[in-house]
Amino acid sequence: METKIQLKESDMPRQWYNLAADLPNPPLPPLGPDGKPISPDMLAPVFPMNLIEQEVSTERWINIPEEILGLLYRWRPTPLKRAVNLEKHLGTPAKIYFKDESVSPPGSHKPNTAIPQAWYNKQFGIKRLTTETGAGQWGSALAFACKMVGLECKVFMVRISFDQKPFRKLMMATWGANCVASPSNETNAGRTILKEMPDTPGSLGIAISEAIEQAVTDKSGKTRYSLGSVLNHVMLHQTIIGLEAKKQLKIAGEKTPDVVIGCAGGGSNFAGLSFPFVADKIAGADIEIIPVEPKSCPTMTKGPFAYDFGDTACTTPLMAMYTLGHAFIPPPIHAGGLRYHGMSPLVCQTIVEGLMTPRAYHQLKCYEAAITFASTEGMICAPETSHAIAATIDEAIKAKEEGKEKIILFNYSGHGLMDLTGYDAYLSGKLSDYSLPDDDIKKYTEPLKQFPPAEKHKTGKW
């Protein structure tokens, strides 16, 4: 029995898959300050036009330039692995497969879009990228990508993660990036927040505001902003994960998976694995697709579907998504990459259609799952990834109870070797569970009532 299914470099996908081409109802359009849909040129101060074209594209397949493939070959294709030892430990008849995205140089799935974004910006004549990062995986991925293509990189890192994860900062520095704690005194947005809340742990919304401000205020016009999740072109680049997985499952002699699972903060690793299988489900396949989030930041499971800003300073267009409100300040859980207030509009529309069933888990359950995985498969996962593993274990146990031999596929989105302070806190009994109170959700989402309503358009088929 093969436990590692490898692809040759020549078998790597040559195109990205765009789910926007196949959704029965497209996501609602982003809106400008006047409440009207924005035009692509309105995004030009923030993103290069070649990426804006991908953002608004409804083409099903978009070619991957050979130069980008040459950069991705540094670690892709990634292996598909079967968790046979976890299966034995659980006594499940299910077969558990996972796509190992931890093998990239920064240790996560994030370079799958960081490399294309850096390359397209370089082609457009950009010299410097700004961005935000939560746990530091995106910041380190963009630092790596900018070094590979020859761009400067500035990263605003959420303060609590800046303090919790010093080695992520060192990774960024090694690749030549400048990383600062957010909120900072380097932007008007940061200074305003610090004046109001000097002890704030920060948030991705605040860090996004700072990164966008630095990009659009560069008078040379040579700086752009780069986002590691949420946007359509980011989801597009990540689909190389699921497209490879499809080929690998076929090599392993397996049918279409019964269950597809990924952790979800803004949606990138989850969409990357799941979107090619969402296409199968739209075409009639019987697949359960599960995005998993923390109970402390229950965007998909408790947030309203509404128009909201993507950042705290309200500089982005209004996007229709499940959201906890752009002013949301998350509790300082260790899964920093899952603390964003919103969710990818493409993922959200897929949930609206009923094609996905989101779940929320407590962090103690997730760390317990991570320890089980480390004890059986030997791999120490990122705190974010532990949410996918917890759901996978639940599904494997369910298969055991039902006596069904299911195929379960999840995304091993990153390793946890830079996140061991979280493991230390868990193992020493210092972590506790936290459910975001309904009163807090109401407080943070109340301002959304002033925005245009976001109507749910669905076929009712799923």
C-alpha positions as CSV (number, residue, x, y, z in Angstrom):
1,M,0.0,0.0,0.0
2,E,1.4,3.4,-1.0
3,T,1.2,5.9,1.8
4,K,2.8,8.8,-0.2
5,I,1.5,9.6,-3.7
6,Q,3.8,11.8,-5.6
7,L,3.4,13.6,-8.9
8,K,6.2,14.4,-11.3
9,E,6.9,18.0,-12.0
10,S,5.6,17.4,-15.5
11,D,2.2,16.4,-14.1
12,M,1.7,19.6,-12.2
13,P,-1.4,21.5,-13.2
14,R,-0.8,24.1,-16.0
15,Q,-4.0,26.1,-15.2
16,W,-5.8,27.4,-12.2
17,Y,-9.5,26.6,-11.7
18,N,-11.9,29.5,-11.2
19,L,-15.0,28.5,-9.3
20,A,-16.7,31.8,-10.3
21,A,-17.4,30.2,-13.7
22,D,-19.5,27.4,-12.3
23,L,-21.4,28.8,-9.3
24,P,-25.1,28.8,-10.0
25,N,-25.3,32.3,-8.6
26,P,-22.3,34.6,-8.6
27,P,-21.2,36.4,-5.4
28,L,-22.8,39.8,-4.9
29,P,-20.6,42.6,-6.4
30,P,-18.2,44.7,-4.2
31,L,-19.6,48.1,-3.6
32,G,-18.0,51.5,-3.5
33,P,-18.7,54.3,-0.9
34,D,-21.8,55.3,-3.0
35,G,-23.3,51.9,-2.6
36,K,-22.8,51.1,-6.3
37,P,-20.7,48.2,-7.7
38,I,-17.1,49.2,-8.2
39,S,-15.3,49.2,-11.5
40,P,-12.0,47.3,-11.9
41,D,-10.1,50.6,-12.4
42,M,-11.1,51.7,-8.9
43,L,-8.9,48.9,-7.5
44,A,-5.8,50.1,-9.5
45,P,-4.2,52.1,-6.6
46,V,-4.1,48.9,-4.5
47,F,-3.5,46.1,-7.0
48,P,-1.8,45.8,-10.4
49,M,-4.2,45.5,-13.3
50,N,-3.0,42.0,-14.3
51,L,-4.2,40.7,-10.9
52,I,-7.4,42.8,-11.1
53,E,-8.2,41.1,-14.3
54,Q,-8.0,37.7,-12.5
55,E,-10.1,39.1,-9.6
56,V,-13.0,39.9,-11.9
57,S,-12.6,37.0,-14.3
58,T,-15.3,34.4,-15.0
59,E,-13.1,32.2,-17.2
60,R,-13.1,28.6,-15.9
61,W,-9.4,28.0,-16.5
62,I,-6.6,30.5,-16.3
63,N,-3.1,29.6,-17.6
64,I,-0.2,29.5,-15.2
65,P,2.8,31.4,-16.8
66,E,5.9,29.2,-17.3
67,E,8.0,31.6,-15.2
68,I,5.6,31.0,-12.2
69,L,5.7,27.3,-12.7
70,G,9.5,27.5,-12.6
71,L,9.3,29.2,-9.2
72,L,6.6,26.8,-7.9
73,Y,8.8,23.8,-8.8
74,R,10.9,24.6,-5.7
75,W,8.5,22.6,-3.7
76,R,5.5,21.6,-5.9
77,P,3.9,19.2,-6.6
78,T,3.3,18.5,-2.9
79,P,2.7,14.9,-1.7
80,L,-0.7,13.4,-0.9
81,K,-0.3,11.2,2.1
82,R,-2.5,8.6,3.7
83,A,-2.7,8.7,7.5
84,V,-2.7,5.0,8.0
85,N,-1.4,5.2,11.6
86,L,-4.2,7.6,12.5
87,E,-6.7,5.3,10.9
88,K,-5.4,2.4,13.0
89,H,-5.5,4.5,16.2
90,L,-9.1,5.4,15.6
91,G,-10.1,2.0,14.4
92,T,-12.0,3.5,11.5
93,P,-12.9,1.9,8.2
94,A,-12.4,5.3,6.6
95,K,-9.3,6.1,4.5
96,I,-7.8,9.4,5.5
97,Y,-5.7,11.3,3.0
98,F,-4.1,14.7,3.4
99,K,-2.4,17.1,1.1
100,D,0.9,18.1,2.7
101,E,1.4,21.8,2.1
102,S,3.9,22.1,4.9
103,V,6.7,21.2,2.5
104,S,7.0,24.7,1.0
105,P,10.0,26.8,2.2
106,P,7.9,28.9,4.5
107,G,6.1,25.8,5.8
108,S,2.5,26.4,4.6
109,H,0.2,26.7,1.6
110,K,0.6,30.5,1.4
111,P,3.4,30.6,-1.2
112,N,1.0,29.2,-3.8
113,T,-0.4,32.7,-4.2
114,A,2.5,34.7,-2.8
115,I,4.7,33.7,-5.7
116,P,2.1,34.6,-8.5
117,Q,1.2,37.8,-6.8
118,A,4.9,38.9,-6.5
119,W,5.6,37.9,-10.1
120,Y,2.6,39.7,-11.5
121,N,3.4,42.8,-9.5
122,K,7.0,42.7,-10.8
123,Q,5.8,42.3,-14.4
124,F,3.6,45.4,-13.8
125,G,6.7,47.5,-12.8
126,I,6.0,47.5,-9.0
127,K,9.0,47.7,-6.7
128,R,7.5,47.2,-3.2
129,L,4.7,45.2,-1.7
130,T,2.9,45.8,1.7
131,T,0.8,43.3,3.5
132,E,-0.6,42.2,6.8
133,T,-0.2,38.9,8.6
134,G,-1.8,37.2,11.6
135,A,0.2,34.1,12.7
136,G,3.0,35.1,10.3
137,Q,2.6,32.4,7.7
138,W,1.4,34.8,5.1
139,G,4.0,37.4,6.0
140,S,6.8,34.9,5.7
141,A,5.4,33.5,2.5
142,L,5.3,37.0,0.8
143,A,8.8,37.8,2.2
144,F,10.0,34.6,0.5
145,A,8.2,35.3,-2.7
146,C,9.5,38.9,-2.9
147,K,13.0,37.7,-2.4
148,M,12.6,35.1,-5.2
149,V,11.4,37.7,-7.7
150,G,13.3,40.8,-6.4
151,L,10.8,43.1,-4.7
152,E,10.9,44.9,-1.3
153,C,8.4,43.7,1.3
154,K,6.8,45.4,4.3
155,V,4.7,43.3,6.7
156,F,2.3,44.6,9.4
157,M,1.9,41.7,11.9
158,V,-1.0,41.5,14.4
159,R,0.6,42.6,17.7
160,I,-0.4,39.5,19.7
161,S,1.1,37.2,17.1
162,F,4.2,39.5,16.8
163,D,4.7,38.9,20.5
164,Q,3.7,35.2,20.5
165,K,5.7,34.1,17.4
166,P,9.2,35.6,17.3
167,F,10.6,33.1,14.9
168,R,8.1,34.1,12.2
169,K,9.6,37.6,12.3
170,L,13.1,36.1,12.0
171,M,11.9,34.1,8.9
172,M,10.7,37.4,7.3
173,A,13.9,39.1,8.2
174,T,16.0,36.3,6.7
175,W,14.2,36.8,3.4
176,G,14.8,40.6,3.7
177,A,11.3,41.8,4.7
178,N,10.6,44.6,7.2
179,C,8.1,43.4,9.8
180,V,6.5,45.7,12.4
181,A,3.8,45.1,15.0
182,S,0.3,46.3,14.2
183,P,-1.2,48.7,15.2
184,S,2.0,50.8,14.6
185,N,2.9,54.5,14.7
186,E,3.8,54.3,11.0
187,T,0.3,55.0,9.7
188,N,-2.6,57.2,10.4
189,A,-4.8,54.1,10.9
190,G,-2.4,52.6,13.4
191,R,-1.9,55.9,15.4
192,T,-5.7,56.3,15.6
193,I,-6.2,52.8,17.0
194,L,-3.3,53.2,19.5
195,K,-4.7,56.4,20.7
196,E,-8.1,54.8,21.3
197,M,-6.8,51.4,22.5
198,P,-3.2,51.6,23.5
199,D,-3.2,48.0,24.8
200,T,-5.0,46.4,21.9
201,P,-3.8,42.9,20.8
202,G,-4.4,44.1,17.2
203,S,-6.4,42.4,14.5
204,L,-6.1,41.5,10.9
205,G,-8.6,44.3,10.0
206,I,-6.3,46.9,11.6
207,A,-3.2,45.4,9.9
208,I,-4.9,45.4,6.5
209,S,-5.8,49.1,7.0
210,E,-2.1,50.0,7.7
211,A,-0.8,48.0,4.8
212,I,-3.3,49.5,2.3
213,E,-2.6,53.0,3.6
214,Q,1.2,52.6,3.1
215,A,0.6,51.3,-0.4
216,V,-1.8,54.0,-1.7
217,T,0.1,56.9,-0.1
218,D,3.4,56.1,-1.9
219,K,3.7,59.0,-4.2
220,S,6.1,57.1,-6.5
221,G,3.2,54.8,-7.5
222,K,5.6,51.8,-7.2
223,T,4.0,50.2,-4.2
224,R,1.0,47.9,-4.2
225,Y,-0.8,45.9,-1.5
226,S,-0.9,42.1,-1.4
227,L,-3.5,40.0,0.4
228,G,-3.0,36.4,1.4
229,S,-6.6,35.3,1.5
230,V,-10.3,36.3,0.9
231,L,-10.0,37.7,-2.6
232,N,-11.0,35.8,-5.8
233,H,-7.5,35.8,-7.3
234,V,-6.0,34.4,-4.1
235,M,-8.6,31.5,-4.1
236,L,-7.7,31.0,-7.8
237,H,-4.0,30.5,-7.2
238,Q,-4.6,28.1,-4.3
239,T,-6.6,25.7,-6.5
240,I,-3.4,24.1,-7.5
241,I,-3.8,22.1,-4.2
242,G,-7.1,20.5,-5.1
243,L,-6.2,20.0,-8.7
244,E,-3.0,18.0,-7.7
245,A,-5.0,16.1,-5.1
246,K,-7.5,14.9,-7.8
247,K,-4.7,13.5,-9.9
248,Q,-3.1,11.8,-6.9
249,L,-6.3,10.2,-5.7
250,K,-6.8,8.8,-9.2
251,I,-3.2,7.4,-9.0
252,A,-4.1,5.8,-5.6
253,G,-7.1,4.1,-7.3
254,E,-9.6,6.0,-5.1
255,K,-13.0,7.4,-6.1
256,T,-14.1,11.0,-5.5
257,P,-13.7,11.7,-1.8
258,D,-16.8,11.5,0.4
259,V,-15.6,14.3,2.7
260,V,-13.3,17.2,2.0
261,I,-12.1,19.3,5.0
262,G,-10.0,22.4,5.6
263,C,-9.5,25.0,8.3
264,A,-10.9,28.4,7.3
265,G,-9.9,31.9,8.4
266,G,-10.2,34.0,5.3
267,G,-10.6,30.9,3.1
268,S,-7.4,30.4,1.1
269,N,-6.2,26.9,2.0
270,F,-9.7,25.6,2.3
271,A,-10.7,27.0,-1.1
272,G,-7.5,25.7,-2.6
273,L,-8.3,22.2,-1.7
274,S,-12.1,22.2,-1.9
275,F,-13.0,24.3,-5.0
276,P,-12.1,21.7,-7.6
277,F,-14.3,19.3,-5.6
278,V,-17.1,21.9,-5.3
279,A,-17.1,21.7,-9.1
280,D,-17.7,18.0,-8.9
281,K,-20.5,18.5,-6.4
282,I,-22.2,21.1,-8.6
283,A,-22.0,18.5,-11.4
284,G,-23.8,15.9,-9.2
285,A,-21.1,14.2,-7.0
286,D,-22.1,13.3,-3.4
287,I,-19.4,15.1,-1.3
288,E,-19.6,16.7,2.1
289,I,-17.4,19.8,2.2
290,I,-16.5,21.2,5.6
291,P,-14.8,24.5,6.4
292,V,-13.7,24.6,10.1
293,E,-13.3,27.7,12.2
294,P,-12.7,28.6,15.9
295,K,-15.6,29.1,18.2
296,S,-13.9,32.2,19.4
297,C,-14.1,33.7,15.9
298,P,-17.3,32.1,14.5
299,T,-17.5,34.1,11.2
300,M,-19.3,31.4,9.1
301,T,-21.3,29.8,11.9
302,K,-22.6,32.8,13.8
303,G,-21.9,35.9,11.7
304,P,-24.6,37.4,9.5
305,F,-24.3,37.4,5.7
306,A,-23.9,41.1,5.1
307,Y,-22.0,43.8,3.2
308,D,-19.0,44.8,5.3
309,F,-15.6,46.4,4.9
310,G,-12.6,44.1,4.8
311,D,-10.6,46.3,7.2
312,T,-11.0,48.3,10.3
313,A,-10.4,51.7,8.8
314,C,-13.1,51.1,6.1
315,T,-10.7,51.6,3.2
316,T,-11.7,48.5,1.2
317,P,-14.8,48.1,-0.9
318,L,-17.9,46.7,0.8
319,M,-18.0,43.0,0.3
320,A,-20.9,40.6,0.7
321,M,-19.7,37.9,3.2
322,Y,-20.3,36.2,6.5
323,T,-18.8,38.7,8.9
324,L,-18.4,39.5,12.6
325,G,-18.0,43.2,11.8
326,H,-15.0,45.1,10.6
327,A,-14.4,46.5,14.1
328,F,-14.2,43.0,15.6
329,I,-11.2,42.5,17.9
330,P,-10.6,38.8,18.3
331,P,-9.5,37.1,21.5
332,P,-5.8,36.2,21.5
333,I,-6.1,32.5,20.6
334,H,-3.0,30.7,19.2
335,A,-4.6,30.0,15.8
336,G,-3.7,33.5,14.6
337,G,-4.5,32.8,11.0
338,L,-8.1,32.1,11.8
339,R,-8.9,35.4,13.5
340,Y,-10.2,37.4,10.6
341,H,-13.6,39.0,10.9
342,G,-14.8,38.0,7.4
343,M,-14.6,35.3,4.9
344,S,-13.9,35.0,1.2
345,P,-17.0,36.1,-0.8
346,L,-16.5,33.0,-3.1
347,V,-16.5,30.7,-0.1
348,C,-19.5,32.6,1.4
349,Q,-21.6,32.3,-1.8
350,T,-20.8,28.6,-1.8
351,I,-22.1,28.3,1.8
352,V,-25.2,30.3,0.8
353,E,-25.8,27.7,-2.0
354,G,-25.6,24.9,0.6
355,L,-22.6,23.4,-1.1
356,M,-20.6,23.6,2.2
357,T,-21.4,23.0,5.8
358,P,-19.2,25.1,8.1
359,R,-18.3,24.0,11.7
360,A,-16.7,25.7,14.7
361,Y,-14.5,24.0,17.3
362,H,-12.9,25.0,20.6
363,Q,-9.1,25.3,20.7
364,L,-8.7,22.6,23.4
365,K,-10.4,20.0,21.2
366,C,-8.2,21.2,18.3
367,Y,-4.9,20.9,20.3
368,E,-6.0,17.5,21.5
369,A,-6.5,16.5,17.8
370,A,-3.0,17.9,17.0
371,I,-1.4,15.9,19.8
372,T,-3.2,12.7,18.5
373,F,-1.9,13.4,15.0
374,A,1.6,14.0,16.2
375,S,1.5,10.8,18.3
376,T,0.3,8.7,15.3
377,E,1.6,10.4,12.1
378,G,4.6,12.1,13.8
379,M,3.9,15.6,12.3
380,I,3.4,18.7,14.4
381,C,0.8,20.8,12.7
382,A,0.1,24.5,12.8
383,P,-2.7,25.5,15.3
384,E,-4.8,26.5,12.3
385,T,-4.4,23.1,10.7
386,S,-5.5,21.4,13.9
387,H,-9.0,22.5,13.3
388,A,-9.1,20.5,10.1
389,I,-7.6,17.5,11.9
390,A,-10.2,17.7,14.7
391,A,-13.0,17.6,12.1
392,T,-11.3,14.8,10.2
393,I,-11.1,12.7,13.4
394,D,-14.8,13.4,14.1
395,E,-15.7,12.2,10.5
396,A,-13.5,9.1,10.9
397,I,-15.2,8.2,14.1
398,K,-18.6,8.8,12.4
399,A,-17.6,6.5,9.6
400,K,-16.7,3.8,12.3
401,E,-20.1,4.2,14.0
402,E,-21.9,4.0,10.6
403,G,-19.7,1.1,9.4
404,K,-18.9,2.9,6.2
405,E,-15.6,2.9,4.3
406,K,-15.4,6.6,3.4
407,I,-12.7,8.6,1.7
408,I,-11.8,11.6,3.8
409,L,-9.5,14.3,2.4
410,F,-8.1,17.2,4.4
411,N,-5.6,19.9,3.8
412,Y,-2.5,19.8,6.0
413,S,-2.1,23.5,5.5
414,G,1.1,24.1,7.5
415,H,3.5,22.8,10.1
416,G,3.6,24.1,13.7
417,L,7.3,24.2,14.3
418,M,7.2,28.0,14.6
419,D,4.1,27.8,16.8
420,L,5.4,25.7,19.7
421,T,4.5,28.4,22.3
422,G,0.9,27.4,21.7
423,Y,1.7,23.7,22.3
424,D,3.6,24.7,25.5
425,A,0.6,26.6,26.7
426,Y,-1.7,23.6,26.0
427,L,0.6,21.0,27.5
428,S,1.1,23.1,30.7
429,G,-2.7,23.6,31.1
430,K,-2.7,27.3,30.4
431,L,-5.1,27.3,27.6
432,S,-8.9,27.6,28.0
433,D,-11.9,27.5,25.6
434,Y,-13.7,30.6,24.7
435,S,-17.0,31.1,22.8
436,L,-17.6,34.5,21.5
437,P,-20.7,35.8,23.3
438,D,-23.8,36.6,21.3
439,D,-23.9,40.1,22.8
440,D,-20.4,40.8,21.4
441,I,-21.5,39.6,18.0
442,K,-24.5,41.8,18.1
443,K,-22.3,44.8,19.2
444,Y,-19.8,44.3,16.4
445,T,-22.4,43.7,13.7
446,E,-24.9,46.4,14.6
447,P,-23.1,49.0,12.4
448,L,-23.6,46.8,9.4
449,K,-27.3,47.8,9.3
450,Q,-26.3,51.1,7.7
451,F,-24.9,49.3,4.7
452,P,-26.9,48.0,1.7
453,P,-28.5,44.7,2.5
454,A,-26.9,41.5,1.1
455,E,-29.5,39.3,-0.3
456,K,-28.9,35.6,-0.4
457,H,-29.3,34.2,-3.9
458,K,-29.5,30.4,-4.0
459,T,-31.0,27.7,-6.2
460,G,-32.1,25.5,-3.3
461,K,-30.7,22.5,-5.0
462,W,-28.2,21.6,-2.2
